[in-house]
Amino acid sequence: GAVVSQHPSWVICKSGTSVKIECRSLDFQATTMFWYRQFPKQSLMLMATSNEGSKATYEQGVEKDKFLINHASLTLSTLTVTSAHPEDSSFYICSAFKQFGDTQYFGPGTRLTVL
Amino acid sequence: GQQLNQSPQSMFIQEGEDVSMNCTSSSIFNTWLWYKQDPGEGPVLLIALYKAGELTSNGRLTAQFGITRKDSFLNISASIPSDVGIYFCAGSPGANSKLTFGKGITLSVRP
């Protein structure tokens, strides 16, 4: 199978601080990873596409300076929420392609709560 | 933008019953996917469909890729309590492309 992990699984932080979330492909290399956010009782909304070795591509309406994405290796992408505010509280989920033409495999998600 | 339509928002069935969920799109997709999400977890892939007309099974689950490439359905037979969760359809224009998700259907199974 294809295993994607996220760390941490949950985090609580104070308003104004920055939080880093890691997404790892454990048993495969992923040149492309995706970051989603999901509010309660809603669907997944794509935030950005993370490409190894290049800049991320952000969806319309997503602030790239607020949600920093780094995909420095074929097995790790990080999402940093800078100067977090209560409205950034959400469930953040990453996904990765196992190989070209394959489908996306999702991580278990990270619950962010900003006080 | 592209949207996937799933309805109703919630479904309630009795254990042992079959249930069918539909997903429609205003645009063509070349890949259709069905995911299940449990509370506090990430979505888990159930079935992937890559060809129009394709019918694929995974245990008690069967899904079909519509001929028009604008719809797909998922059928769960002989439901059991662990089938409870949110079922999302997702579409993609092609390999390694980003996904568009439906709003999901919350399935409840009464024992």
Contacts between the chains, C-beta under 8 A, distances in Angstrom:
chain1	res1	chain2	res2	distance
A	4	B	42	7.7
A	6	B	42	7.7
A	32	B	96	6.1
A	34	B	98	6.4
A	34	B	99	7.7
A	42	B	103	7.4
A	43	B	88	6.6
A	43	B	101	4.7
A	43	B	102	6.6
A	43	B	103	4.8
A	43	B	104	5.5
A	44	B	43	7.1
A	44	B	88	7.3
A	44	B	101	5.0
A	45	B	101	8.0
A	46	B	98	5.7
A	46	B	99	7.2
A	49	B	98	6.1
A	91	B	40	7.9
A	93	B	42	5.0
A	93	B	43	7.5
A	95	B	42	7.8
A	97	B	96	5.5
A	100	B	95	6.1
A	100	B	96	5.9
A	101	B	95	4.0
A	101	B	96	7.0
A	102	B	95	7.8
A	103	B	31	7.1
A	103	B	33	5.7
A	103	B	45	6.1
A	103	B	48	4.6
A	104	B	33	7.7
A	104	B	45	7.7
A	104	B	99	6.2
A	105	B	45	6.6
A	106	B	35	7.5
A	106	B	42	3.9
A	106	B	43	4.8
A	106	B	44	7.2
A	106	B	45	7.7
A	107	B	42	5.2
A	108	B	41	5.7
A	108	B	42	4.8
A	109	B	40	7.1
A	109	B	41	6.4
A	109	B	42	4.6
A	111	B	40	7.1
